[in-house]
């Protein structure tokens, strides 16, 4: 729910377990307690749909399915410990500041962390209002200690009751288009050369020559799961392409097929059965390119972020969590 700072403070003082998103000036006013947070002012809400707010924070309150929690901040070199610190039955919620050392390290190395795909890990990349780019640094907050960080990740490890189970779901509206196969011989957030159907070519030259719509991400098929890498910027002078997530070697990418109407496509692909998301986040690029201001994506509500995490870093993707009762 989207609430005032005063309402959030009341919940914290009442001992509620909270995951919070909002403007830095608002988060810094909150009292110590059982919460973590990241900066972002963009949200999808039930009442007003998509909006940007500098006056309210978005709060997810953990209910009676929680047995206990553990809040830990992780420096860049400590990130691989997340899986060993994660509960045997539960999930770990992670928030990482955009463009931090933790962001780049997690993005490039998380797929190789021990047991990364056997422990439910989800979360998002903290950001800022787009008008503040270059002037304001994204941050995360440890509500237990009152500390904030611009280079470290913050994680709330949440243990569930034995009759409950956490399930992460990924909804990606994009799929591979019918165009060229694109591969890379180097990993990272910046790309100079690529291989188009096996033939080496400068990636900037390829995108410009073929008039590629850079609102469309690169899409890789990971054994039936389609993973996006969003294009951030073309630098014609260097010439390199800056990405919002790293590409990996020996993976075949294609430019995504176009989407004509984001909201219609969302409801077409969203599961037809009843869902009850406990947590969710969506990508700021979907918000912008899909023109989601004042639009609704119920029952998915939550922050619109600078990247989504479902085990590994994702782009232009919607992630949500359900808590299921074991029979």
Wavefront OBJ file of the C-alpha trace (Angstrom):
o trace
v 0.000 0.000 0.000
v 1.040 3.606 -0.595
v 0.993 5.464 2.733
v 2.370 8.554 4.442
v 5.629 8.617 6.400
v 3.586 9.047 9.589
v 1.540 5.934 8.842
v 4.700 3.958 8.058
v 6.284 5.127 11.327
v 3.227 3.948 13.253
v 3.554 0.496 11.719
v 7.266 0.344 12.546
v 6.655 1.415 16.148
v 3.980 -1.264 16.398
v 6.632 -3.882 15.576
v 5.462 -4.660 12.038
v 7.900 -6.273 9.583
v 8.073 -4.033 6.523
v 9.695 -3.797 3.103
v 9.598 -0.164 1.991
v 10.239 1.890 -1.156
v 10.270 5.655 -1.368
v 12.148 8.918 -1.698
v 15.365 9.180 0.365
v 14.111 12.197 2.327
v 11.076 10.205 3.442
v 12.951 7.013 4.300
v 15.475 8.924 6.394
v 12.641 10.097 8.671
v 11.537 6.595 9.672
v 12.289 5.238 13.169
v 14.383 2.132 13.757
v 12.605 -1.196 13.540
v 12.076 -4.356 11.546
v 12.340 -2.945 8.066
v 14.562 -2.454 5.055
v 14.082 -0.007 2.208
v 15.387 1.312 -1.074
v 14.987 4.602 -2.874
v 12.526 4.855 -5.751
v 9.587 7.244 -6.291
v 7.699 5.287 -8.986
v 4.880 2.896 -8.091
v 1.962 0.878 -9.384
v -0.971 1.278 -6.993
v -4.450 -0.206 -6.741
v -6.181 3.128 -6.328
v -4.430 5.449 -8.769
v -2.522 3.057 -11.021
v 0.970 4.112 -12.039
v 2.340 7.266 -10.446
v 5.421 9.047 -9.106
v 5.316 10.324 -5.521
v 7.724 12.288 -3.325
v 5.199 12.442 -0.462
v 4.319 8.772 0.163
v 6.165 5.492 0.609
v 5.136 2.054 -0.628
v 4.973 -0.547 2.130
v 4.725 -4.336 2.005
v 3.820 -5.697 5.443
v 4.822 -9.246 6.257
v 1.930 -11.085 7.899
v 1.568 -14.041 10.274
v 3.268 -16.446 7.862
v 6.662 -15.171 9.131
v 8.491 -17.142 11.813
v 11.491 -14.827 12.161
v 13.700 -12.425 10.198
v 17.375 -11.548 9.907
v 18.579 -8.266 8.366
v 22.117 -8.205 6.929
v 24.016 -5.710 4.788
v 26.473 -7.154 2.268
v 29.494 -5.521 0.744
v 30.509 -6.412 -2.796
v 32.840 -9.250 -1.755
v 30.295 -10.706 0.689
v 27.402 -11.165 -1.741
v 28.057 -14.866 -2.356
v 27.217 -15.475 1.321
v 23.567 -14.594 0.751
v 22.628 -18.137 -0.199
v 24.306 -19.659 2.850
v 22.634 -17.080 5.108
v 19.229 -17.700 3.507
v 16.669 -19.685 5.528
v 15.974 -23.326 4.767
v 12.270 -22.526 4.473
v 11.518 -18.961 3.488
v 12.900 -16.340 1.157
v 15.484 -13.572 1.021
v 14.489 -10.081 -0.086
v 17.375 -8.018 -1.472
v 17.638 -4.342 -2.446
v 20.778 -3.020 -4.170
v 21.593 0.597 -5.071
v 21.800 1.208 -8.824
v 25.316 1.667 -10.247
v 26.935 0.497 -7.013
v 29.753 -2.007 -6.717
v 27.223 -4.466 -5.265
v 24.945 -3.933 -8.285
v 27.625 -4.751 -10.844
v 29.033 -7.669 -8.855
v 25.660 -9.258 -8.205
v 24.580 -8.839 -11.827
v 27.663 -10.539 -13.243
v 28.291 -13.206 -10.597
v 24.975 -14.194 -8.993
v 24.234 -16.992 -11.499
v 27.395 -18.708 -10.221
v 26.682 -18.345 -6.499
v 26.378 -21.704 -4.748
v 22.730 -22.870 -4.540
v 21.501 -19.590 -6.054
v 18.574 -21.289 -7.795
v 17.661 -23.453 -4.795
v 16.922 -20.613 -2.355
v 14.106 -18.146 -3.159
v 15.848 -14.791 -3.613
v 14.017 -11.793 -5.009
v 14.141 -8.021 -4.805
v 15.029 -4.971 -6.830
v 17.545 -2.299 -7.735
v 17.042 1.021 -5.941
v 16.877 4.137 -8.085
v 15.851 7.781 -8.146
v 13.482 10.084 -9.994
v 14.693 10.318 -13.580
v 14.947 14.097 -13.282
v 17.648 13.542 -10.613
v 19.964 11.398 -12.734
v 23.553 12.458 -12.174
v 22.666 14.537 -9.130
v 21.303 12.049 -6.581
v 22.719 8.648 -5.598
v 20.354 5.699 -4.993
v 20.466 4.248 -1.485
v 19.262 1.335 0.617
v 18.362 1.432 4.309
v 18.820 -0.959 7.228
v 15.881 -0.043 9.422
v 17.212 -2.101 12.302
v 20.367 0.005 12.679
v 19.292 3.233 10.982
v 22.168 2.986 8.497
v 21.948 3.760 4.801
v 24.281 2.582 2.026
v 25.025 3.583 -1.550
v 27.437 0.742 -2.390
v 26.199 -2.233 -0.339
v 23.181 -4.509 -0.652
v 20.616 -4.893 2.117
v 18.829 -8.216 2.626
v 15.997 -9.331 4.850
v 16.122 -13.101 5.265
v 12.589 -14.205 6.137
v 11.925 -17.625 7.669
v 8.423 -18.973 7.158
v 6.250 -21.206 9.278
v 6.713 -24.868 8.411
v 3.292 -25.062 6.746
v 4.186 -22.243 4.314
v 6.343 -22.085 1.186
v 7.629 -19.146 -0.878
v 7.186 -19.247 -4.667
v 8.757 -16.710 -7.037
v 7.097 -15.968 -10.372
v 8.500 -14.072 -13.358
v 6.238 -12.438 -15.923
v 8.125 -11.329 -19.017
v 5.996 -9.798 -21.737
v 8.894 -9.905 -24.181
v 9.924 -12.860 -26.288
v 12.614 -13.369 -28.860
v 11.863 -11.857 -32.238
v 12.556 -13.516 -35.573
v 15.722 -11.559 -36.279
v 19.427 -12.311 -36.167
v 21.252 -14.458 -33.638
v 23.491 -12.188 -31.538
v 26.341 -13.489 -29.378
v 29.209 -11.896 -27.452
v 32.748 -12.993 -26.610
v 32.979 -10.713 -23.551
v 30.687 -10.378 -20.552
v 29.565 -7.103 -19.036
v 27.401 -3.989 -19.096
v 29.273 -2.435 -22.032
v 29.470 -3.975 -25.489
v 31.722 -2.979 -28.354
v 31.707 -5.933 -30.744
v 29.258 -8.767 -31.188
v 28.695 -11.660 -33.552
v 25.705 -11.463 -35.875
v 24.849 -14.961 -37.063
v 28.464 -15.847 -36.332
v 30.015 -12.860 -38.131
v 31.850 -10.221 -36.058
v 30.458 -6.684 -36.192
v 30.447 -3.538 -34.058
v 27.239 -3.577 -32.014
v 26.567 0.167 -32.407
v 26.955 -0.152 -36.170
v 24.558 -3.105 -36.216
v 21.855 -1.338 -34.188
v 22.025 1.866 -36.216
v 22.319 0.228 -39.642
v 19.273 -1.932 -38.965
v 17.250 0.850 -37.259
v 16.735 -1.313 -34.176
v 14.238 0.096 -31.672
v 16.362 0.251 -28.505
v 13.242 0.258 -26.339
v 13.197 -3.449 -27.129
v 15.569 -5.551 -25.008
v 17.896 -8.319 -26.040
v 16.236 -11.607 -25.092
v 18.000 -14.878 -24.321
v 16.311 -18.249 -23.956
v 17.648 -19.939 -20.800
v 16.236 -23.453 -21.156
v 12.707 -22.187 -21.753
v 12.914 -19.070 -19.576
v 13.305 -15.833 -21.509
v 15.662 -13.313 -19.875
v 15.915 -9.671 -20.976
v 18.907 -7.357 -21.206
v 17.746 -3.774 -21.682
v 19.671 -1.287 -23.797
v 20.560 1.864 -21.865
v 22.446 4.044 -24.338
v 24.264 4.011 -27.657
v 27.568 5.908 -27.568
v 28.449 6.500 -31.209
v 31.755 8.187 -30.406
v 33.487 5.291 -28.620
v 31.532 3.330 -30.130
v 29.923 1.156 -27.422
v 26.485 0.156 -26.209
v 25.704 0.563 -22.504
v 23.314 -2.003 -21.023
v 21.169 -2.182 -17.867
v 22.280 -5.778 -17.231
v 25.296 -7.750 -18.378
v 25.391 -10.007 -21.385
v 27.080 -13.382 -21.014
v 29.397 -15.318 -23.288
v 28.124 -18.270 -25.325
v 24.488 -17.205 -24.921
v 22.398 -16.476 -28.010
v 20.343 -13.280 -27.877
v 17.747 -11.851 -30.217
v 16.069 -8.460 -30.319
v 12.642 -8.784 -28.695
v 9.463 -8.879 -30.714
v 7.570 -5.542 -30.458
v 4.683 -5.050 -28.018
v 1.807 -2.886 -29.253
v -0.089 -2.385 -25.980
v 1.623 -3.140 -22.664
v -1.484 -3.260 -20.464
v -3.435 -5.470 -22.877
v -0.453 -7.795 -23.234
v -0.074 -7.903 -19.438
v -3.623 -9.096 -18.887
v -3.374 -11.531 -21.785
v -0.290 -13.224 -20.336
v -1.129 -12.915 -16.637
v -2.240 -16.252 -15.151
v -5.959 -16.851 -15.531
v -6.175 -18.530 -12.135
v -6.474 -16.537 -8.916
v -3.178 -15.151 -7.622
v -2.363 -13.421 -4.364
v 0.989 -11.635 -4.641
v 2.653 -10.841 -1.328
v 5.401 -8.812 -3.015
v 5.979 -7.573 -6.514
v 8.080 -5.152 -8.525
v 8.160 -4.060 -12.132
v 10.706 -2.252 -14.283
v 10.893 1.520 -14.703
v 11.424 0.924 -18.443
v 8.082 -0.873 -18.633
v 6.580 2.122 -16.810
v 8.070 4.539 -19.335
v 7.806 2.628 -22.582
v 4.431 1.104 -21.682
v 3.107 4.521 -20.612
v 1.821 3.097 -17.348
v 1.170 6.385 -15.572
v -2.492 6.216 -14.429
v -2.720 2.691 -15.874
v -3.534 -0.373 -13.741
v -1.858 -3.792 -13.546
v -3.924 -5.264 -10.686
v -3.319 -7.402 -8.710
v 0.353 -6.533 -9.238
v 1.245 -3.400 -7.279
v 4.574 -2.187 -5.965
v 7.679 -0.195 -6.874
v 8.773 0.402 -10.463
v 12.492 -0.217 -10.177
v 15.868 0.138 -11.893
v 16.098 -3.658 -12.163
v 14.334 -6.711 -10.795
v 15.878 -9.670 -9.014
v 14.536 -13.183 -9.206
v 17.649 -15.153 -8.276
v 19.622 -13.120 -10.842
v 19.286 -9.575 -12.152
v 16.490 -9.035 -14.670
v 15.363 -6.110 -16.872
v 11.973 -5.057 -18.244
v 10.410 -7.886 -16.259
v 7.740 -8.224 -13.601
v 8.548 -10.325 -10.521
v 6.142 -11.365 -7.783
v 6.066 -13.652 -4.753
v 3.292 -15.825 -3.390
v 3.163 -17.629 -0.066
v 1.554 -21.035 -0.455
v 0.110 -23.233 2.276
v 1.360 -26.807 2.294
v -1.256 -29.496 2.608
l 1 2 3 4 5 6 7 8 9 10 11 12 13 14 15 16 17 18 19 20 21 22 23 24 25 26 27 28 29 30 31 32 33 34 35 36 37 38 39 40 41 42 43 44 45 46 47 48 49 50 51 52 53 54 55 56 57 58 59 60 61 62 63 64 65 66 67 68 69 70 71 72 73 74 75 76 77 78 79 80 81 82 83 84 85 86 87 88 89 90 91 92 93 94 95 96 97 98 99 100 101 102 103 104 105 106 107 108 109 110 111 112 113 114 115 116 117 118 119 120 121 122 123 124 125 126 127 128 129 130 131 132 133 134 135 136 137 138 139 140 141 142 143 144 145 146 147 148 149 150 151 152 153 154 155 156 157 158 159 160 161 162 163 164 165 166 167 168 169 170 171 172 173 174 175 176 177 178 179 180 181 182 183 184 185 186 187 188 189 190 191 192 193 194 195 196 197 198 199 200 201 202 203 204 205 206 207 208 209 210 211 212 213 214 215 216 217 218 219 220 221 222 223 224 225 226 227 228 229 230 231 232 233 234 235 236 237 238 239 240 241 242 243 244 245 246 247 248 249 250 251 252 253 254 255 256 257 258 259 260 261 262 263 264 265 266 267 268 269 270 271 272 273 274 275 276 277 278 279 280 281 282 283 284 285 286 287 288 289 290 291 292 293 294 295 296 297 298 299 300 301 302 303 304 305 306 307 308 309 310 311 312 313 314 315 316 317 318 319 320 321 322 323 324 325 326 327
